[in-house]
Amino acid sequence: MYHRFEENKYPSTNIKLNDFLEHIKIIKNSGLIFVHPSDFQKKLEIDKDEKKILLTIDDAFLSFYEKAWPILKKEKIPFILFVSTREVGKYNYMTWDQIREVANESFAHIGNHSHSHEYLIDKNEIEITDDIKFSISKIQKEIGYKSEFFSYPFGEYSILFKEIIKKLGFKYAFGQHSGVIDSTKDYYELPRFPINEKYGNIKRFKTLINTLPLKYKEILPVEKYINKNNNPPKVTIQFFENIKNLNSIKCYSNEKNTWRESKIKFLNNFKIEILLQGEFTTERGRINCSIREDGFGWRWLGIQFVVAEK
């Protein structure tokens, strides 16, 4: 997941263009396949053993159009550009003419990123539904189709938000929790590796594209939108029984606004509890777990909680 390109005063959402060019080169040299959005379901559900990569860009900043778009267009590299319809045409954002230019290429797809790009998770059902419905109609009018792909603003979702997205006809929804997509994942909680100046350096990027999914049956609590009554949450992960080296799993979490290695309790051979050392005190609580698999690399999963305003 990318946002800005060569906007160096925004390091948390920016990638330097030379690094982006190197990313493309690394992907090509690795033999990974760029997934076309129209092939996403087939590649996910049928071609399960084939490693591939999907590029996504959130927000439709002008820097994407000016810096990254010429590269992707020349190479005909498929991607999804997630658009928040309210921002289109505003300062530093793409216009509808520019978005249509992108959409006219067969390898590009325009996905939905809400209308307002506000903290919709804090809104009620009617407010969320109206916002997304408006964005659907606006994209339909300007681009000519309704996307099956949705990207949650800030990667934040709740059970309610997920149900709304399902009812409105989306087939896939992406968060911003890190991890590798596979067919066992919830299609409305799909992970992505956020790429920026800190987390897009070449050494880390090479590690990311060799990372494998860490498959699990269930993560509890199902609700990732928490409040003062259930913060910190009691987090358990039930893995599939064919996971190798599970006893070597390591998890890291950011409770009390400090990243630390999490304490882990095995509830049985394939189920663990993450023993958090306090509340999540920032807007988003994160847990990342990984296992080293000899000869293959790292298996990875990420979990994101959103802390309610009240």
N, C-alpha and C positions, 0 to 999 in steps of 0.2 A: 504494500500500500504506500503510494506516494501522495504528496500534496503540492508543494512548491518546488520550483527548479531555479537555482541560482538567485534566490532571494535570501541573501546571506545574513540579513538582519533578523531572520526568523529561523534560527537553527533547529528548533524543536519540530518544525514541519518542513524544513527545506532539505534538498539534496543538491550538492554541487554538481554541475553538469558533467565535469570530467569523471566524477564518480559514477554518475548514471550511465555514461558511455561505457565505462569499465564493467558495470553490472551487466549490460547487454552482451558484452564480449564474453564475460564469464559464463553466462547462461548458455550462449551458443557453443562455447568450447566444451561445456560439460555434457552436451548431448541432450539436455532437457528440451522438451517440446513446449512451445508456447501454445497455450490453450485458447482456441477461439470461443467466445461466449456461446455461440450457437452449438458448440460441441461439448459444453460443460457437463451436461447430464450423462452423455455417453462416456466421456472420459472418467467421470466420477464413479459410475455404476457398472460399466462393462469393462473398460480398460483399467481395471483396478491396480494392476501390478506395474503399470507404466508411469514412471515419474514425469511430471510435467509442471508447468508454472503458469499462473494467471496473473497478469499485471493489472492492477487497479489504481486509479487516480481519483482522489476525492476532491470535491469543491469547485473544480473548473476554474482555477485561478488563471489569470492572463499569462503568467509565467509558463504554465504548461503549454499553452498555445504557441508562445514565442520560442520556447527553448526545447521542449521535449517532443512536441508534435511533429516538427520537421524530421526528427530522427526516426520516430515510429512510422511516419508516413513513407519515408524513403525505404525503410527495411520491411514495410508491410507487416509490422509486428502487432498481433491482436491485443486488445485491452478493453477494459470497461472504464469509461469516464463517468463518475457519479456526480450528478448536478443537483444543486439546491436552487429551485426555480426563482426564489425571491431575490437572490443575489445577482442573477444574470444581468449583465450590462452595467453593473455598478463599478465603481473604481477598483481596478486591479482584478476584475473578473472578466471572463469571456462574455461576448455578446451572443445572442441567438444566431446571428449570421455565422459567427465562428464555430459555434457548436454544430450548426447544420453542415458546415463544411467538413467537420470531423465525422459526423454521422453518415455522410454520403459515401464514405469509404467502407468497403465490405468487411474490413478487418476490425473496424471500430464499432463500439456499442455504447449507447448512452443509457446509463442506469439512473435509478431514482435515489436521491439523497435528502428527501423531504422538501417542503417549500421553504420553511423559515430557518432551518438549521439551528433552532433553539434547543434548550434542554427539554425536549418533548417528553422524556421519561417522567418529568415532574408534573405533566399536564394530565387532565382527566381524559376519559375515553372519547368524548365528543370532540374535544380540542385536538387530540392526536389524529383522530379519523378525518376531521375536516382539513387539517394541514396536509395529510398525505393525499387525500382525494383531490385537493386543489393542484398539488404537484403532478399527479397523474394526468389530469385534464390538460394542464399547461404543456407538459412534455408531449402528450398526444397531439395537441394543436400545433406545436412548433416543429416537432421532429417526425410525427406521423406514426408513432407506435408507442405501445405501453411495454415497458421493460419487465422482465421476470425477476430482475435483480434489484435488491434494495440494500443500501448501506446506512446503518443507524448513525445519526449524528453523534459524534464523539464516541462511537462504538457502544453506546449505552442502550440496553434493552431490559425489559421486564417481561413477566408472563403476559400481562395485558398488552404491551406493545407488540410482542410476537404474535399474539392472537389477532390483533388488528391487521398486521401485515399479511397474515395468512388469509383472512377474510377478504382483503382487498386484491387478492389474486397473485401476489408475488410467490415465486417458488423457492427463492434463495435470499437469505439476508446475512450480511457480513457485519461482524463486530470489529474491534481493534485489539482483541486479546491475541497474543501470539500463539502460533501453533500451525500444524500441518493438516490440511483438509484430507479426509478420507470418507468412504461411504458409510462409516458408522457414526459420523458426526450428525448432530441436529442441524438440518438444513436451514434453520432460522437462527443459528448461533455459529455461523461459520467463522473460523479464526483467520487472521491475516498477520503477517509480520510487518509492523509499521517500519518504514524506512525513512531516516532523517540523517542529519550530519553526524550525530553521535552513534546511531544504530545502523548506519549505512556504510561504515568504513569497510574497506575491501576485505580485510581479514574476516570480519564478522559475516559479511555477505557470502563469502565462500563457504562458511560454516552453515549458514541458513539454507542454502540451496541443496546441501547434502543432508539436511535434517529430515527425519522420518516421523510419521505420525505415531503418537503414543495413544493406542486405542483403549477406550474405556466403555463400560456398559452404562454407567450412571455417575453423575456428580450431584451431590446434595449439599446445600439446598438447591432445589430447582429454581427458586426465585433468586435472581441476582440483584434485585433492587431491595436494599436493606435499610433499616432505620435504627434508632437508638434502642429499640426493644430487642433486636436480634443482631446487634453489632458488638462483638465479633460473631460471625456466623459459625456454626458447627459444620465444618467442611469434611465430607467423606467422598472418596473415589473408589468405585467398584470397577476393577479391571477385568479384562477377559483372561481366561485361564491359560492362554498360550503366550502371555507376555514373559519374555526372558529377562533374567537379571532384575526382577522387581525388587529384590531385597537391597539393591544398590541405588534405588531411586533417591534423588535429592530434590527438595522443593525450596523455593525462596519466596518470601512474601514481604509486603510493605506496610504491615500494621504499625501504628504510632508514627507513620511517615518516615520509617527507617527500613531499608532493605536488609534482610537477615536470612540466614538459613533456617527454615522452619523445622520445628520438631515434628516427628512423624510417629504415629502409633499404628502398628499392624493389628487390625481387628480380626483378620483371618489371612490366609495365604495370598489372597488377591484383593483385599480391601484395606485401605488405609484411612486414617483420620489425620488431618492437618491441624496441629495444636497451635493455634494462633496465640501470641503473647500479649494481646491487647486489642483495642478497637482499631478499625481503619479510620484515620482522622483526616484524610484527604478526600476529594470528591470520588476517587476511584480506588478501590482496594484490589490488589493484584496478587496472584499466586502463579508461579511458573514451576513446573516439574519436568525433570528430564532423567533419562536412563542412557548410559553408554552401552551400546551394543557392539561387541568386538567384531571388527571387519566390516561394519556397516555405518557406524557413526552414532549420532545422538537421536534419541526419540524424545519428543517434546510435546507438552500441552500447556496451555495458559488458561487461567480463569480470571474474569474481571467482575467485581462487584461494584455497584453504584450506590453511594451513600445518599439517602434522601435529605433534602434541605431541612425538613422538620422531623 
